[in-house]
Amino acid sequence: MTDTGAYFAGRAFGRHKMIEWLSPKKTWEGLMGGMTTTIVAAVLIGHWLHVSGIVRIEERYMAYPWALAVLGLLLGLVSAGGDLCASLAEA
């Protein structure tokens, strides 16, 4: 989800290069789009898994959708960091 959001946001709004020598097409706007996409996806998928009964999340945790948002943020950061590390290995 992070890569998909970053790609489309970067293509639409990307103006400021992130680390040009490492990965010339990555932009800060793309990173923010990727993070936003991942956070929204984590909240929606977590809610859907709970409501459908596939995964039972205790009600006290569902009262805090920000926890799913934090999970999405962490997953997005790890994904973006891994992507940059892969670019570094190629450089």
Buried (B, 14 or more C-beta within 10 A) or exposed (E): BBBEBBBBBBEEBBEEBBEEEBBEEBBBBBBBBBBBBBBBBBBEBBBEBBEEEEEEBEEEEBEEBEBBBEBBBEBBBEBBEEBBEEBEEEE
